[in-house]
Amino acid sequence: MNKTNLLSLLNSYIVSRNDINEPESPINNVTTNLQKAQPTDVVFYKVNPKEEKSVENFQKRLIGSMPGLLILNHGAEFVKNENCIFVEEEHFLKIQKIILDELFPNKNTLKIVGVTGTNGKTTTVNLAMQIASLAGHPAISIGTIGVQDVNGSLIEDIESTTPSYVELRKLIHRFQDKYEVCFMEVSSHALAQDRLFDVLLDGAAWTSFSQDHLDYHRTMEEYFDAKLLVERRYLKENQSLLLPALEKELYETILKRAPNTRVKLAKTLDERGLGKTLEERPLFYHSTYNQSNAELALQLNANLFGENEIKNIHLKDIKTPPGRFSIIELGNENMAIIDYAHTPDALINIGAAIKNAFSTHSLTVVFGCGGNRDKTKRPMMGKAVSEFADKIIVTSDNPRDESPEDIIIDILAGIKVGYEAVVDRKKAIHAALESLGKKEIVLIAGKGHEEYQEIKGVKHPFSDFNIVTNFKVGQ
């Protein structure tokens, strides 16, 4: 396809255009990443002309960029660069689909399954992907830890938990001939922004619901309604939204708020005859929330392929996803547990799981809270940890553009017991590990699999796993 072909396809949507040079030059890619654009790329970008920062960001990203064609929203006609066309913002997704259908066609052979929820999305899609693969149905998962198959990482880093419509369509095109099913995390942001657009789901699950993202959704009602879109807007006919058996309150709330919702509870591990011994049910599944994640993963596959397809699946054959209840033994009956828990509810759940599984151990918790996100959950996280920790060390997470000290102060407002505050996360982890006696656990929460710490717009290399492993080696 060249620029002339593309403009012909979009003609009815174009409000205005600047000069188009080299009209016969090829276009073979679609992206929303202006900074890395190449002459063969068509780039979609939204500018708010009324916001000075939006215009400044656009101008910065345009420096050094070489887009073949730049599609901007109507109202951004102040941009005088060549190779720019202007369309109504409401048509962005329609136009993306038109171009993607030409360059990255979707054969609709890859089954797509969406998993939403405050906590548990990453674990559920990862387990579901492995279960499908073990049952003979090649699968991938898309989400917080990138794109994976049963052998490991295919793409380590994607732009967000749920990719944009452009990136999703490109992923589907790339993997549709090799895999049978894709299990993907579907965030509330993605649902509210219609990122799936015309990609309908062959199955869907809702893992849990508790406070998060109120910086974006403003109220819990808006957040709830965004989650519910996974069934209302995207789930194919004759399919039901799956919930864990323990989420009966969420089940009742959904039906009260939207009585016509197609919703069902998944079978429990007990109902499936998956035993309770450590051999049959590894430690990872002795927490109620990971049991729920496994139940959803199994039920999603049963609904796709039939109960017989998963009857020989054993939990011990499934690898646990990185940074989710990951245990590192430290000797002297001590251990570190690294987990992504970063909401009040997730902290309470993992605290209960650790106390239940290791009732004779004392527990130190090292945690912080991300910057530029929902500030109201910070004292709630402090309060949650106070309810189960024997020792608390509050530190930095990803402070982003905020002062780490200010974030810690917000957290401390909810802590009514003794604590330490150590701003440097590495020093905080070392402080917890150095003070270990016998039969003690250090829970390091909030970052899980992440291998960076974001400070003032820069991602610095940082891994909780590496800090613990290097400490262990140096003992």
Secondary structure by P-SEA (a helix, b strand, c coil): ccaaaaaaaacccccccccccccccccccccccccccccccbbbbbbccccaaaaaaaaaaaccccccbbbbccccccccccccccccccaaaaaaaaaaaacccccccbbbbbbbccccaaaaaaaaaaaaaaacccccccccccccccccccccccccccccaaaaaaaaaaccccccbbbbbbcaaaaaacccccccccbbbbcccccccccccccaaaaaaaaaccccccccccbbbbbcccaaaaaaaaaaaccccbbbbccccccccccccccccccccccaaaaaaaaaaaaaaaaacccccccccccccccccccccbbbbcccccbbbbcccccaaaaaaaaaaaaaacccbbbbbbccccccccccaaaaaaaaaaacccbbbbbbcccccccaaaaaaaaaccccccccccccaaaaaaaaaaacccbbbbbbcccccccbbbccccccbbbaaaaaaaaaaac
